[in-house]
Amino acid sequence: MALLKKLTVVAGVAQAARSYAKKNPEKVSRMAEKAGQFVDHQTKGRYHDKIDGAVRKVRAATRGQQPPR
């Protein structure tokens, strides 16, 4: 039962994040870029391609487009 409760909480948080992203696409895109730069710096570029891909997907999603595959 505890697992079901945790999944419900996670689903609620995900829905809140989607709602915020729809209302504030510029802020979300900007913060994703900053977060990507921070993580890239902290990992000394080891995961640059993966981080860059994730940031591109966030930018595409906030513009209402499908991310490139």
C-alpha positions in Angstrom: 0.0 0.0 0.0 2.9 2.4 0.7 4.1 2.0 -2.9 0.8 3.0 -4.3 0.7 6.1 -2.1 4.2 7.1 -3.2 3.2 6.6 -6.9 0.2 8.8 -6.4 2.4 11.5 -4.9 4.8 11.3 -7.8 2.0 11.5 -10.3 0.7 14.6 -8.6 4.1 16.3 -8.6 4.5 15.4 -12.3 1.1 16.9 -13.1 2.1 20.1 -11.2 5.3 20.3 -13.1 3.5 20.0 -16.5 1.1 22.7 -15.5 3.8 25.0 -14.5 5.8 24.4 -17.7 2.7 25.2 -19.8 2.2 28.5 -17.9 5.8 29.5 -17.8 7.6 28.0 -20.8 10.4 30.7 -21.0 11.3 30.2 -17.3 11.4 26.4 -17.6 13.6 26.6 -20.7 15.9 29.1 -19.1 16.2 27.1 -15.9 16.8 23.8 -17.7 19.6 25.5 -19.6 21.2 26.7 -16.3 20.7 23.4 -14.7 22.3 21.6 -17.7 25.3 24.0 -17.5 25.7 23.4 -13.8 25.6 19.6 -14.1 27.9 19.6 -17.1 30.4 21.7 -15.1 30.1 19.5 -12.0 30.7 16.3 -14.1 33.5 17.9 -16.0 31.8 17.3 -19.3 31.7 13.6 -19.0 27.9 13.5 -19.8 27.8 16.5 -22.1 25.9 14.8 -24.9 23.2 13.3 -22.6 22.8 16.6 -20.7 22.6 18.6 -24.0 20.0 16.1 -25.3 17.9 16.5 -22.2 18.0 20.3 -22.4 17.0 20.2 -26.1 14.0 18.0 -25.2 12.9 20.4 -22.5 13.3 23.4 -25.0 11.3 21.5 -27.6 8.6 20.5 -25.2 8.2 24.1 -23.9 7.8 25.3 -27.5 5.1 22.7 -28.1 7.2 20.7 -30.6 8.2 17.1 -30.6 11.8 16.6 -29.6 14.2 15.2 -32.3 14.9 11.5 -32.0 
